[in-house]
């Protein structure tokens, strides 16, 4: 995956709500917008339905940050896709979740992740590494292009269906219910948020 520096510095020339909001922060090209969003803290937003919530709250998740940049790209008529992928989250590819997975005797757990695709490049503004730690690349079990409006209930429903299927196919749950695995996943996200800060 690439980060903001792999994005072209295309000037923001077409008017629109998202472009105007970025202009208030002195952002005048798409690479600068990607950099601005990338350095904002990782954290859940109060809602995913507000197109500008990342800028209003000064934080965001993989879903809200990348949806914002997809909306900006759409306003500017740039060829940028918002992708929803499912991968097996592990200590080797996701910083901060090792303790939670180990606590529950799991080596992996399916996780939904949003990022951008520009041409053949995957652009991810939320994957973090610290102190020279190198994370293994994500290997996606499922990928699909979505609209920014789908980062809420659609993403949630797809993730739950995929987790249920994964449990059935792999027998990975042992004696755990889908609800318990979802709770463990939520604990991983809290740990990930702490590590990202």
Number of C-alpha atoms within 10 A of each C-alpha: 14 14 17 20 13 15 17 13 14 14 13 22 11 11 10 14 13 19 23 16 15 21 14 9 11 12 19 18 17 23 19 20 23 26 16 17 25 22 13 19 17 25 21 18 18 11 11 22 14 13 20 19 18 26 18 11 14 15 19 24 21 22 24 29 28 28 28 24 24 23 24 26 19 15 17 19 11 14 11 17 25 26 23 24 22 21 18 17 24 23 17 17 20 20 22 22 23 20 12 21 20 13 9 10 9 14 15 18 20 22 21 22 23 27 25 25 19 15 9 6 13 16 25 22 25 24 20 18 15 10 5 6 10 13 16 11 10 17 12 16 12 11 14 11 15 17 14 21 16 17 22 14 11 13 19 13 11 15 20 19 13 18 21 18 12 16 19 11 9 9 11 14 17 8 8 12 12 15 11 12 19 19 12 18 19 13 15 24 18 17 17 21 18 12 15 17 10
